[in-house]
Amino acid sequence: MSNRRGPVHYEINEEEARVVRMIFEWVANEHMTLRKVVKRLQEYGIAPRWSEKGVWNTSTLSTLVRNRTYIGEGHYGSTYAVVPENPLKKDTYRKVRKSSRKVRPQDEWIVVKVPAIFESETDKDLFDRAQAQLRLNFEMSQRNKKNNYLLAGKIRCSCGRSRAGEGPQRGKYLYYRCTGRVHSFPLPPACKEHGINASIADHLLWLELYRLMTSGTLMMEQIRTWKSNREEKRQRPTIDVSRLEDDIRKAKQQEDRYTEAYGAGVITMEKLREHVEPIRKKITNLTNQLSTAKAIATVNDDDGLPEEQEVETYAQMVGETLRGLNFEEKRAIVRDTIDRVIGKQTETGGELQVYGSIPLKNYVEFKTSDRNCWVTECGKVDAV
């Protein structure tokens, strides 16, 4: 912020800082893509500061989530001016020749300490997890691939490098191979690990995922865990309802002061409208956010959890659904459940070390309904 009476300095805008914290929560904790964040912001009626259309761009959010200023690290000299390689205007004379910019290596940046939105260790962990989620989203994004690799972007070599899918070379099989040989080319690779047969690895991992996701016993354990942790999650909502209510109260008080000033003849009707209209828009925006937050809290209060027999019935339905999935649908499940796979292949055999979890969504919806048909036993309720 620029101040004519003093030096230029950073100052935290608390209202916008609240939105920034929400965005980081969604990316890091709910594993949202930036497009989903744009949709969520639109649902809450939160518009960017400068936008004619009033909607966010993914490029803006990408820069926002990567901005280390939020953890107190401002930067100076991170870019430098250069002559554009492909200028939009091919004029002979240019008043400013170096109208484009390039990024300097990060070790050349000058770090400036600034006020931080994320100060505590927990907040900094949130920031780091958001960066990791952005990288994961990039790795998992859909690209044009000639062959289908279920573990693409997830499988790594025991040497620490990633494994990439490689099509048939002198045979008909697909393999996951260590990328160390690509990075070391033309020198011999330091890693001597063999390739992992992609078809076998994909098949074995999917079989194990299928077993876990159709286990009624595991589902009941997750339901009990969710139920025991639900109260803790209520106490740490993504949106601070009390803060929203306080902001609405302050905005209404500000509107009342302008109205009183008009009643006392201090300001004209034109000035009253000029000051009051943006305040009323702010109140409407905050009220919509508050209504949405309370609606979500109401969903969390639902105690209609399923019984064990209903879970077993549901597990059977899940099994039928999983058997009919195509590759892209299976890939989406792998993306949500698998953190990483360490593949080690030798001449005598191999193994896959799989790390991940089947997530229990923040909002669990389980509904039952009576069905008037001969399959339903008298007095029973079938899960749907």
BELRA-V134435 format. One record per pair of residues at least 12 apart in sequence whose C-alpha atoms are under 6 Angstrom apart, sorted by sequence separation. I is the first residue (numbers start at 1). GAP is how many residues later the second one is. If there is no record, write none. Layout:
i | gap
I | GAP
I | GAP
This chain:
i | gap
164 | 12
341 | 12
163 | 13
164 | 13
341 | 13
83 | 14
139 | 14
163 | 14
83 | 15
163 | 15
340 | 15
368 | 15
82 | 16
84 | 16
163 | 16
339 | 16
368 | 16
81 | 17
83 | 17
339 | 17
38 | 18
82 | 18
177 | 18
338 | 18
81 | 19
82 | 19
176 | 19
337 | 19
81 | 20
175 | 20
176 | 20
337 | 20
80 | 21
157 | 21
175 | 21
255 | 21
337 | 21
80 | 22
175 | 22
176 | 22
79 | 23
175 | 23
34 | 24
79 | 24
174 | 24
78 | 25
79 | 25
78 | 26
78 | 31
77 | 32
76 | 34
75 | 35
248 | 35
75 | 36
74 | 37
75 | 37
74 | 38
73 | 39
74 | 39
73 | 40
74 | 40
72 | 41
72 | 42
72 | 43
72 | 44
71 | 45
70 | 46
70 | 47
71 | 47
70 | 48
150 | 52
310 | 73
216 | 95
216 | 96
216 | 99
28 | 101
214 | 101
28 | 102
27 | 103
214 | 105
194 | 151
150 | 181
155 | 185
156 | 185
157 | 185
154 | 186
155 | 186
156 | 186
157 | 186
158 | 186
154 | 187
155 | 187
44 | 245
